[in-house]
Amino acid sequence: MRGVDLRIEPGERILLLGASGSGKSTLLRGLAGVLGDEEDGESTGALTIDGLAAAEARGRAGLVLQDPDAQVVLARVGDDVAFGCENLGVPREEIWRRVPAALEAVGLDVPLDRSTTALSGGQKQRLALAGALAMRPGLLLLDEPTANLDPEGVTEVRDAVVRSAAATGATLVVVEHRVDAWAPHVDRVIVLGAGGEVVADGRPDDVFRGHAASLTEAGVWVPGVTPRVSRTPVAGEAEDLLTLDDLAVGRRPFGAREAVVAASGIEAAVRSGRLLAITGPNGAGKSTLALTLAGLLAPVAGEVAATAALAASGDPGARRRRGRQPTAGDSPHAWSSRDLLTRIGMVFQSPEHQLLTATVRDELAVGPRALGLDDAAVAARIEPLLERLGLARLAAVNPFTLSGGEKRRLTVAAMLATRPRMLVLDEPTYGQDARTWRELASLLDDVRASGAAVVCVTHDRPLVDALADDILSLAAPAQTGAVS
């Protein structure tokens, strides 16, 4: 960011917008006083909270990060919510009055002793917000607080934030791409440009009416405007790649003998040239199902079986290996990582969980190099992906320093670089501006049209409406999923 002049008044509710990588998260960290010092970067000018340097006023701000995993500190839910209050010196009796109230406010209905590792991504997002609300800060800073939530959860969390700010008089600054949910509940909209400068600042109606065309062109979400995606016809007939028969999925907590079932009774097929959207409320087992389809978790019960079409698929340019080859009827969990590499690609819900290298370009090259491709073949695969997903200018940058939306595009591109026959993505449009959303959606449609199968776990209704051929809806934890 550069050249930013802003004055935020006490009690204001502000929606901070901008294209992916424009500096929104950086500004929030600056307001929270956690950007670091001169060893971490360069700064000019001043940023003060109530007249104090932001780093000296940290206890006045509550920050909810874009990645909820990065904010989980303790092993149990109740302790994690209490952590911030304890650091502020809130009396113990008062802390344990606040903790249940904060959890109730954000709709996280789990026991206080529930392991934080057992929570879904959306539940962790609610947990982080509960911890911030329990602190009752004078300045509440939220970075994509509803990105991993189902539609009901978006409304629930937004209302909890608005109520809390009204009750305490806190100043609110929220970064969100779900503009429609927040615009009616804020006093002011601030928009950052591609260079980190302020390009619009005013009342929501004035900003969206007066700058609608330029904001849309810049990639900023505007209420009521959804980017259009043209679907490409697929060549050839669809064929089954994976079949699910009375499938139950779950995870085994550390030290436990048996897995905890997240969803059961699932009957479906993953088919070539079609996009299957997996939807449902937080905690319904969507991410667990995705990991099972990708061969990273074993089924708890029932069957997930590869067909001959999937077993026989593979990259013709990859180096051949000796030993048992995948066959029809296999569970993908039985395959080696090399077998999976060209058959099923997985994009995790948290991009940080699959970043491995020191540069963006090297990250894209990991899969092709594992296949034994030479330098020319590797370059031929990754350079077009860098250009198409807006990552070329970041090719030499450390992936961990990217924005959340940029990390998401990078992990999608890294999986596409191995050209798998089936692609499984968990919340692929998380953190995207309108322009990168359209490009990412178009890319997924191209993958589908090429004859690959695409599976998306998503709460993004516009994505489902634009691309889904089939929908697998998981109703609630440990209940049956039905295909429509």
N, C-alpha and C positions, 0 to 999 in steps of 0.2 A: 504494500500500500504506500501511497505517497500523496502529499498535498491535501490531506484530509482535515477539514475544519468542521467540527460538530460541537453542539452544546445540547446535552440531554438533560431535561428538567426532572426534578424529583417526581416520581409517580407516573411518568409517561410510559405508555405501552408502545413499543416500536417493533415493526417488522423489518428486518434487514435482509435485503434481496441482492442478487447479483449472479452473473454467470459462474459456472464452475471454475474455481481457481482465482476468483477476483479478490479474495482476501477476507471473506466474511468470518471464517473461523479464526483467522489471525487477529482480527479486530476484537472478537469475543475474548480471546486469550489475553490480549492486551488490557482490556477492561477488567479482567479478573486478576491481573498482575502476575500471570504465570508464563509470560513469553520468554523469560530468561534475561540475560544481561548482554554486554557487548561481545562476550565470547560466543554467543549463540546467533548473533546477527547484528545488523546495523539499524540505528534509529536516529531520527531528528525530530525536533519539536517536543511537545509535552502532552502527556495524557494523565489527567488527574481525576480522582474520585473525592468529592467533597473537599477539594483543595489540596489533597495529599497525592503524592505519586502513587500510581495504581499498585505497585509492589508493596507499598506501606499500608495499603487499605484492603488487604486480601480478605480479612474476616468479614468485610461488608458485602462481599459478592458470593453468590452461589452459582457455580458453573456446571452445566450438564453437557458432557462431551458428545461429539458426533458418534463415536464408537463406544457403546455402553460397556463392552468388555474391558476397556481401558480404565473404567471408573469403579469396577468391583474391587473392593479392598479386602473384605473379611469373608469368612467361610459360611456364615449364617445370615439370613435375610435381616433379621432384627438388628444384629450387631452392625451390619453394613449401613443400615439407615441411621443408626445412632452415632456412627463414626464422626461425622462432621460436627454434630452437637458436642460430642466429647472434646473435640479439639478446640471448640469455642468456650469451653468451661461451663456449659449449661449444667445445672444441678441434676443429679441422677434421677430424682423423682420426676422432674420436669421432662427429661429426655424420654422416659418410658411412658409419659403421657402423650408425647408428640409422635413417637414412632408408629403406634397403631393408627393414629389419626392420619398420618401422612400416607401410609400404605392404603388405607381405605379411600383417601382422596384420589389416588391414582388408579384405583381398581385392581391392586395386586392382592388378591385374596389367597394368600398362602400362609402356612404357619411361620411364626417368627424364627423357628429353628430349621426351616427348610434350607438345604444347601444351596448356595448361590450358583454352584456349578450345574445344578439340575434345572435351572431356569432357561426358558427359550430366549432368543434374542429380543423379542418384544417385551418379555417380562423383565429382562435386565434393563431395558430402557425405562420401564416404569419404576424399577428399583432405584436407578440413578436419580430420577426426578423426585422420588419420595425422600431420598437423602438430602437433596437440595431444599425441598419444601420444609423439611423438619428443622433445618437451620434457621428458617425465617429471615433470610438475608434482606438487606435493603436494596440490593441490586440482583436481579435474577436473570442469568444469561443462559439461553437454551440454544444448542446447536443441533438442528434437525431432531427435535424431541419426539416426533411421531413417525419417523421414517420406517420403523419396523413394525408398526402397529396396524391391526385390522381397522376397518372404517369405524366400527363402534368404539374401539379403543382411542382413535384419533379424537373423536368428540369428547370422550370421557376425560382424557388427559388435558386437552385444551381447556375444557371447562374447569378442571381442577386448578390449572395454572391461573386462569382469569380470576377465579374465586379467591385464591391465595393472595394474588397481587392486590385485589380490592380490599381484602380483610386486613392486610398488613401495610398497605400503602407503598409496597415495593415498586421500584422501577423495573420494567421488563424489557429486555431486548431478546428477540427470538429470530433465529435463522431458520427458514423453512422453505421448501419448494412446494408444499401443499398450501398455496396462497389462498385458495377459496375458503379453507377452514379457519384461517386466522385474520384475514382482511377485515371482517366486520367487527372484530374485537380489539383492534388496535387504534391508537390515536394518530399514528404517524408511520409513513413508509420511507425508508432510506434505501437507495439503490446504488450499488457500487459498479463501476465500469470495469472493463477488462484490465485496465492498468491500476486498479485499486482506488481510483478517484471517485468522488461522489457525483453521480450524474442526475439524480433526482432526489428530492427531499420535500415531503409535504403530507397533507392529509391523504388517506388512501384513495378516495374518489378522484381527487385532483391529479394524483400521480398516475393512476391507471387510465384515466380518461385522456389526460394531456400527453402521455408518453406511450400509449399502448403500442403503436406501430414500432417505435424505436426500441422499446423494451423487448418485444417479441423477436425482432431482428437480432438483438443482442443475446437472446437465449434466456431471458428472464420470463418466468411463468407469470401470466396475466390471468386474472379470474375469468373463467368462461372460455378460455382459448386453449384448445388441445391440438398439439401438432398432428398433422395428417401423415399416415403411413400407408403407402400403396403396396398391397400384397402381390407377390410375384407367383404366377402359376407354377406348380411343381411338375417336373417331367416324370412320367411313369406312374405305376400304381403303388399305393402305400402297402407296406408289409410290416408285420409284427417284428419288433426287435427284442422286446422284453414282455413277458406275460406275468401278471400278478394274480395269484390264486389264493384266496382266503388269507392274505398276508397280514401279519402282525409285526409292527416295528417298535423298537425301543432301544434304550441305552442301559448299560450296567454301571451303576454308580461305583466309585472307587471302593474296593474292598467287599463289594456285594457279590453273592454267588449267582444271582439271577438278575436279568434285565427288567427294568420297569417299562411296561408296555405304554407307548405313547398313542398308538392308533392300531386298530385291528379290523378284520373283516374286509380288507381292501381287495377289490376285484377290478382289474384294469389291464390295458395293454398300451405299451409305448410303441408308436408306429412311425416308420420312416416318412419324411415329407410332411409331418404334422407337428403342431405345437400343442403340448399338453400343459395346461395351467393348473397348478395345485394351489387351492385357496382354502381359507378357513381362519378361525380365530387364533389368537396367540395361544401357544401351549397345546395346540391340537395335534402336533406331531409332524408338521409339514417339513421342517428341516431334517428331522430324523428319517422320514420317508425318503427325502432326496439323497441323503447319505447312503441309505440302503440300496436305492436304485443305482447309485454310482459305484457300488461294490466296496464302500468304505466301512459299512456296518453289516453284520450278519443278520438275516431275518430272525425274529424271535419265534415265529411260528408261520405256518403256511409256506408259500413258495414264491420266489422271484426267479424266473428262468430265462436264460438267453435263448433265442432262436438260432437256427443255423445261419440266418442272414447276418446277425450280429457277430456270432462266433467266427464266421469266415472273413469278416471285414478286417481290414488292416491297411496300413500305409504301404503302398508298393515301393516307396523309396526308403523304407526303414530297413535297418540291418536285421537279417533273419537270425533267430536264435534256435538253439537245440532244446530238446525236451518236449514235454507234453504241450500240445497246442489246445487252445480253447475249443470246446465242442458244444453242440446244441444240448440244452437241458442244464448247463452249468448255471450256478448262481454266480453273478459277477464277483461276489466276495471271495470265491475260490481262485480267482485269477491273480496273477502277479501284477505288480505295478506296470511292467512293460506291456503286458497283455492289455491292461486297461487303457494305456496311453493313447492308442489309436482307435479304441472302441468307445470308451466313455470318458468324457471330460467333465470335471466338477468345478464349479465356481462357488466358493463358500460365502456364507452370509457376511462374515467379517473378512474383508480383503487382506488385513494384516496377517491372517492365519496361513496364507499361502505365498507370501513374499519371501524370496530366497536370496536374491543377489543385491549388488551394490548400485546397479544402474537399471533404468527402464528397459534399454535395449537388451541387456543381458537377461533380464527377467523373461522377455519374450522368446529368447533363444534357448531357454532351459529344456523345453520339451523337444524341439527339433534336434538339438544336440544329443539328447538321450536316445533318439531314434537312429543316431549314427549318420545324420545328414552332413554333407560337407559345407564349408563356409558359404559358397555361392548359393546353395539350396536353402540354407538357413536365412540368408539375407533376402532371398526372393520371397520368403514367407512373411518375415517380420516387417519389412519396410512398408508394404501396403497397409498393414494393420496400424502401424504408427501414424501414417498419414490419415487414414480414414477415421480413427478415433481421437484425433486431435492431440496425439502424444509425441509427434515428431520433435517439437521444440523442447521436449522434456527427456529426450532419449538418453542423455548423459547424467540425468538427475537421479539421486537415490530414491527408490520407490517409497520409502517410509516418510519422506518429506512432502509427498503429494497431498493434495486435498482429498477428502473422502470420495468425491465423485471421480476424480482422476484415478485413484487406486482401484475403484470398481471397474472402470473401463480397461485398466491395465490387466486385471485378473481375467476378464472376459477375453481380451486379446490373447493372453498367454495360453488359454485353453484352446482357442481357435487355431493357434499356430501348429498344433499337432493334427488338425483336421480329423477329429473323432467322428465316428458314425452317429454318436448320440451325445448330446450336450445337456448337462443338468446344471441349472443356475438357481441360486438362492437369493432372491431379491435383486435381480440384475439391474434395475433402474434406480436403486437407492442412491440418493445424493446427486442426481443428474439435473442439470438445467434443461430448459425446453429444447434447446438446439442439440445437446448431446443425447437427450432422451430420444429424439427423432432419429439420430444417426445410429444409436445403439439398437433401437427397435427395428430399423431398416436392415441392419446387419444380421440380427437374429432371423428376420424373415428371409434374407438371402441364404442363410445356413439351412433353414427349413426347405426352401425352394430347391436347394442343391440335392435334396434327397435324404439329408440327415434328420434325425429326430431331435426335437428340442423340448426339454421339460423345464418349466419355470415355476418356482415357488414365489408367489407374489401377492401383495395387497394392492397392487397398482391396477385399478379398474380400467383406466384408459388403455393400458397395455393388453389386458385380457380382451377388451372389446375389439382392439385393433388386430390382434394376432392369433388368439386362441382358436384352435380347431376342436379341442376337447377340454373339458373342465373336470378335475377331480376335486371334490369339495369334502374336506375333513370337518366334521361337525363339532366335535369336542374331544378332549382327551379320552383315549381308550374306547372311542366309538367308531362306527363304520364309516368308511368313505364311499361315496357313490359317484360314478362317472355320469356326466350329462353331455 
